[in-house]
Amino acid sequence: MTAKSRRSFGKIVKMRSGRYQASYINPQGQRDYAPDTFVRRRDAEVWLSRVEADISRGTWIGQDGANIVFADYAVEYLNRPSIKDRWREMCTINLRLHMADLTPLTLAEISSRRVRQWYDKVSASPAHGKTVVAQSYRFLRAVMNQAVRDELIVKNPCNIRGAGSDKAPERQIATPHQVNQLMSAILPRYRAPLLIAAWCSLRRGEIVGLRVEDVDLDGCELHVVDAKSEAGLRTVAVPSHIMPLLVEARQWSDATWFFTSPRGGPMKANTFYAAFVKTRRELGLDHLTIHDLRHTGNTLAASVGATTKDLMLRLGHASDAAARRYLHTVEGRDAEIAKALAEMATHGDATKLPRRLKGA
């Protein structure tokens, strides 16, 4: 490139300090300046040459990527209408608790090396669980993908194979005796939510999202309408031994929400989780999670004769088309499953349990 063409592409100004400032008109028609001034004019010309080459190759990225802080851009990403409330809440927490090494950096500063250093650090720390690390990585990758689409960075620096996966060994599940231990020890407000997790296999977010009209105390049914997918929209029959706890929980309901926070409004998923963690620690059951209770309900339902199709409907694990097929297949059977689960809870007959559940 000749000096003349460089001058036609960009502009170099000698400042009072004797240093040189380089600028150019970007493809959006705005003037961009080099992030630093140059001691020599030749250095400014080289920088402009590189910018012009990037533009011609289609790899040019403007200066915004070097100015926008990741934390601010991540919040902007989460505030989009397409982001679900539960995912927004989870990512906001992860951003604060598990991504502190990345939040003060600009988008341009988050290189593949920086991502790997952060990932290795949080993965090795007992303060960051495997699931939240995987969730945080997926969130980071999604935000940086958006930055690529917004032409703030050239490519996504998140390229660690398998980092976004939180696949784990076969889950531990609670026995009926352990569920009863947890139920007896947890604060009364959280007893019914805990039993719904264990015996009805609802997700934590589905439990706290139950409204008053979703809980049919007369028909012994829960109507899950706050779900992540069409398959999650379902009606679950409640084992009879849970019903007294649901009736008791009505005293804490408000006009809208069946399960409420002590401070009013809907019960927060994290508040329920905190109460569960405190109780399991007191009982020495630290290996159990709330999601393990969901697997407990799944396994125990299978042990009383539920088919795979029954379980997929009860758990909300199906595509839209498959869910409709399962509805026809298991019509009337969910109530039978709930009845059998109640009998198991009442009598504690270990002979009816899968081998892995014996010896509770």
matplotlib code that plots the C-alpha trace (Angstrom):
import matplotlib.pyplot as plt

x = [0.0, 1.4, 1.5, -1.1, -3.6, -3.1, -3.8, -7.0, -8.2, -7.4, -6.1, -2.9, -2.6, 0.6, -0.4, 1.2, 3.0, 4.8, 3.0, 0.7, -3.0, -4.5, -8.2, -10.4, -14.0, -15.5, -18.0, -20.8, -19.7, -18.4, -14.8, -12.8, -9.6, -6.6, -6.7, -3.3, -1.2, 2.1, 5.6, 6.4, 4.2, 5.3, 3.7, 0.4, 0.5, 1.1, -1.9, -4.1, -2.9, -3.9, -7.3, -7.9, -6.8, -9.3, -12.1, -11.2, -11.1, -14.4, -12.8, -12.9, -14.3, -14.9, -13.5, -16.7, -15.5, -12.6, -14.8, -17.8, -17.4, -18.5, -20.7, -22.7, -23.1, -24.2, -26.9, -28.0, -28.2, -30.3, -32.7, -33.9, -37.6, -36.7, -34.9, -37.0, -37.3, -35.8, -32.8, -32.3, -32.4, -30.0, -27.5, -27.6, -26.7, -23.9, -22.6, -22.1, -21.0, -19.1, -17.8, -16.1, -12.8, -14.6, -17.0, -14.6, -13.0, -14.0, -15.3, -12.1, -10.1, -11.9, -9.6, -9.6, -6.8, -8.7, -11.7, -9.6, -8.0, -11.3, -12.8, -9.9, -10.0, -13.8, -13.8, -11.0, -12.7, -15.1, -17.1, -18.3, -20.4, -20.1, -23.6, -23.2, -19.8, -21.4, -24.4, -22.0, -19.9, -23.1, -24.1, -20.7, -20.7, -24.2, -23.2, -20.0, -22.0, -24.2, -21.1, -20.0, -23.4, -23.2, -19.7, -18.1, -15.6, -14.3, -14.9, -16.2, -13.4, -15.4, -14.0, -13.4, -14.8, -17.5, -17.3, -21.0, -22.1, -23.0, -23.4, -22.9, -22.7, -25.9, -27.8, -28.2, -31.9, -33.6, -35.4, -38.9, -37.4, -34.9, -37.7, -39.7, -36.6, -36.2, -39.9, -39.9, -36.9, -37.5, -39.5, -43.2, -43.6, -41.4, -42.8, -45.3, -42.9, -40.4, -42.9, -44.1, -40.5, -40.1, -43.4, -44.7, -41.4, -42.0, -39.0, -38.1, -39.3, -42.5, -43.2, -42.7, -44.6, -47.8, -50.8, -53.8, -55.9, -53.2, -53.7, -56.9, -57.2, -60.5, -59.3, -55.8, -54.1, -51.5, -51.8, -48.3, -48.7, -45.4, -43.2, -40.2, -41.8, -45.2, -44.4, -44.0, -47.6, -49.3, -51.6, -50.0, -52.0, -51.0, -50.4, -53.0, -50.4, -49.3, -52.7, -52.8, -49.5, -51.0, -54.1, -51.8, -49.7, -52.9, -52.5, -49.4, -51.0, -52.0, -54.6, -52.4, -49.5, -50.0, -46.5, -45.3, -42.2, -42.2, -41.9, -44.8, -45.1, -44.3, -41.8, -38.4, -36.7, -33.4, -35.2, -36.7, -33.3, -31.5, -34.0, -33.4, -29.6, -29.8, -32.0, -30.0, -26.8, -28.3, -29.3, -26.0, -27.6, -25.4, -25.2, -28.9, -30.1, -33.7, -33.3, -32.3, -35.8, -37.3, -35.4, -36.7, -40.3, -39.4, -37.8, -40.4, -43.2, -41.4, -41.2, -45.0, -45.5, -45.3, -44.3, -41.8, -44.7, -46.3, -43.1, -42.5, -45.9, -45.6, -42.2, -43.0, -40.2, -41.6, -41.9, -45.2, -46.3, -45.1, -46.8, -50.1, -49.6, -48.7, -51.9, -54.0, -51.8, -51.9, -55.3, -56.5, -53.2, -51.6, -54.1, -53.3, -49.6, -50.3, -52.3, -49.6, -47.0, -49.1, -49.4, -45.6, -45.1, -47.6, -46.5, -42.8, -42.8, -39.1, -39.9, -41.6, -38.6, -35.9, -32.8, -30.9, -33.5, -33.5, -31.9, -33.2]
y = [0.0, 3.4, 6.4, 8.1, 5.2, 5.1, 8.8, 8.3, 5.5, 7.1, 10.2, 10.8, 13.9, 15.0, 16.1, 18.9, 16.2, 15.1, 11.7, 10.7, 10.0, 7.7, 7.5, 6.2, 6.1, 2.7, 0.8, 2.2, 5.7, 6.7, 7.8, 5.3, 6.2, 4.0, 3.0, 4.5, 7.3, 6.4, 7.7, 7.4, 8.3, 5.0, 3.0, 4.9, 4.0, 0.3, 0.3, 1.9, -0.7, -3.5, -2.0, -1.6, -5.2, -6.4, -4.5, -5.9, -9.5, -9.0, -9.6, -6.0, -5.4, -1.9, -0.3, -1.0, -4.4, -2.9, -0.5, -2.5, -4.3, -7.9, -7.4, -4.6, -6.5, -9.7, -7.7, -6.2, -9.7, -11.0, -8.1, -9.2, -10.2, -13.6, -14.7, -16.7, -15.4, -18.5, -18.5, -14.8, -15.2, -18.1, -16.4, -13.2, -15.2, -17.0, -13.8, -12.4, -15.6, -17.6, -15.2, -12.5, -13.0, -12.1, -9.4, -6.4, -7.3, -5.8, -8.1, -7.8, -8.8, -12.1, -14.4, -18.1, -18.2, -16.0, -18.3, -21.4, -19.8, -18.9, -22.3, -24.2, -22.0, -22.4, -26.1, -26.8, -24.8, -26.6, -23.3, -23.8, -26.9, -28.8, -27.8, -24.0, -24.1, -25.7, -23.2, -20.3, -21.5, -21.9, -18.4, -17.0, -18.8, -17.4, -13.9, -14.0, -15.5, -12.5, -10.3, -11.9, -11.3, -7.7, -7.4, -6.5, -9.4, -11.5, -15.0, -16.6, -17.4, -20.2, -23.4, -25.8, -29.1, -30.4, -27.4, -26.6, -30.2, -31.1, -34.8, -36.6, -40.2, -41.9, -39.8, -40.7, -40.8, -40.6, -43.5, -43.0, -43.0, -40.2, -38.2, -38.5, -37.4, -34.3, -33.5, -33.8, -31.6, -28.8, -25.7, -26.4, -23.9, -26.0, -29.5, -29.6, -28.3, -30.9, -33.8, -32.6, -32.8, -36.3, -37.9, -35.9, -35.2, -31.6, -29.3, -26.7, -23.9, -25.7, -26.1, -22.5, -21.4, -23.1, -20.7, -21.3, -22.4, -24.9, -26.9, -29.0, -30.1, -31.9, -33.7, -34.4, -32.9, -30.4, -28.5, -27.4, -24.4, -22.6, -24.8, -24.4, -26.4, -27.6, -31.1, -29.6, -28.4, -31.3, -32.5, -34.7, -36.8, -36.4, -39.4, -39.2, -39.1, -35.7, -34.1, -33.2, -31.3, -29.4, -28.5, -27.3, -25.2, -23.3, -21.2, -19.6, -19.0, -15.6, -14.6, -15.7, -18.0, -21.3, -21.3, -17.9, -16.3, -15.3, -11.8, -12.1, -12.9, -16.2, -18.5, -18.0, -21.1, -20.2, -19.7, -23.2, -24.5, -22.8, -24.3, -27.7, -27.4, -26.4, -29.4, -32.0, -30.8, -31.2, -34.8, -35.7, -36.1, -33.7, -36.0, -35.3, -32.4, -31.2, -32.5, -35.9, -35.9, -35.5, -38.6, -40.3, -39.8, -41.1, -44.3, -45.0, -44.5, -47.0, -49.4, -49.5, -50.3, -47.0, -47.5, -45.3, -43.5, -42.9, -41.5, -39.2, -37.7, -37.4, -35.7, -33.6, -35.2, -35.3, -33.5, -31.9, -34.7, -37.4, -35.8, -36.0, -39.7, -40.3, -38.5, -41.0, -43.9, -43.2, -41.7, -42.7, -44.4, -41.5, -41.6, -45.4, -44.5, -41.9, -44.4, -47.0, -44.4, -43.4, -47.1, -47.4, -44.3, -45.5, -49.1, -48.8, -52.2, -52.6, -55.7, -53.3, -51.1, -51.5, -53.1, -49.8, -48.4, -51.2, -50.7, -47.1]
z = [0.0, -0.9, 1.5, -0.8, -0.5, 3.3, 3.5, 1.4, 3.6, 7.0, 8.7, 10.6, 12.8, 14.6, 18.1, 20.2, 22.2, 19.0, 18.9, 16.0, 16.1, 13.5, 12.6, 9.7, 8.6, 9.4, 7.2, 9.2, 8.2, 11.7, 12.5, 14.7, 16.4, 17.2, 20.9, 21.4, 19.8, 18.0, 18.5, 14.8, 11.8, 10.2, 13.1, 12.6, 8.8, 9.6, 12.0, 9.3, 6.8, 9.1, 9.6, 5.9, 5.3, 7.9, 6.3, 2.9, 4.3, 6.1, 9.5, 10.7, 14.2, 15.4, 18.6, 20.6, 21.4, 23.2, 25.1, 26.1, 29.5, 29.5, 32.6, 31.0, 27.7, 29.5, 31.4, 28.1, 26.6, 29.6, 29.3, 25.9, 25.8, 24.4, 27.6, 30.0, 33.5, 35.2, 32.9, 33.4, 37.2, 37.1, 34.8, 36.9, 40.0, 38.1, 36.7, 40.2, 42.0, 39.4, 36.7, 38.7, 36.8, 33.5, 34.4, 34.5, 31.1, 27.8, 25.1, 23.2, 26.2, 26.6, 24.6, 24.4, 26.9, 29.4, 29.0, 29.7, 32.7, 34.2, 33.4, 34.9, 38.1, 38.8, 37.9, 40.4, 43.2, 45.6, 45.8, 42.2, 41.5, 38.2, 37.2, 37.8, 36.0, 33.0, 33.1, 33.4, 30.5, 28.3, 29.3, 28.4, 25.1, 24.3, 25.1, 23.1, 20.1, 20.3, 20.4, 17.1, 15.5, 16.7, 15.1, 18.4, 18.2, 15.4, 16.8, 19.9, 22.3, 24.0, 22.4, 25.3, 24.3, 26.6, 29.0, 28.6, 29.5, 33.0, 32.5, 35.7, 36.9, 37.7, 40.3, 43.9, 44.8, 48.2, 49.8, 51.2, 54.7, 53.7, 52.1, 55.4, 57.3, 55.2, 55.4, 59.2, 59.6, 57.1, 58.0, 57.7, 54.9, 52.7, 53.5, 50.8, 48.1, 49.1, 48.9, 45.5, 44.3, 45.6, 44.9, 41.9, 40.2, 39.5, 38.8, 41.4, 39.1, 38.4, 42.1, 43.1, 40.0, 41.1, 41.4, 43.6, 40.6, 39.6, 42.8, 42.8, 46.4, 45.7, 42.6, 44.0, 40.9, 40.1, 36.8, 35.6, 33.4, 34.1, 32.0, 29.7, 26.9, 25.6, 26.9, 30.4, 30.4, 32.1, 34.9, 37.6, 40.0, 43.6, 45.9, 48.7, 51.5, 50.3, 50.3, 54.1, 53.6, 50.6, 52.7, 55.4, 53.0, 51.9, 55.1, 53.5, 50.1, 48.9, 46.3, 43.4, 44.5, 46.2, 47.7, 48.9, 50.3, 54.0, 52.8, 50.4, 46.8, 45.1, 46.8, 45.3, 43.9, 45.6, 49.0, 48.7, 47.8, 50.7, 53.1, 51.6, 51.7, 55.4, 56.2, 54.3, 56.0, 59.4, 58.5, 56.9, 53.5, 51.6, 48.6, 47.7, 45.6, 44.9, 41.4, 42.9, 44.5, 41.0, 40.0, 43.2, 42.1, 38.7, 40.0, 42.6, 40.0, 37.8, 40.7, 41.1, 37.4, 35.5, 31.9, 30.1, 28.5, 31.9, 33.2, 30.2, 30.7, 34.5, 34.2, 31.2, 29.1, 25.5, 22.3, 21.5, 19.2, 21.5, 24.5, 22.7, 22.0, 25.6, 26.8, 24.9, 26.0, 29.8, 30.2, 33.7, 34.7, 36.4, 39.2, 39.6, 39.9, 42.5, 44.5, 44.4, 45.5, 48.5, 49.5, 49.3, 51.4, 54.0, 54.4, 53.4, 51.9, 50.9, 48.7, 46.3, 45.9, 43.3, 44.6, 44.8, 47.2, 49.8, 53.2, 53.6]

ax = plt.figure().add_subplot(projection="3d")
ax.plot(x, y, z, "-o")
ax.set_aspect("equal")
plt.show()
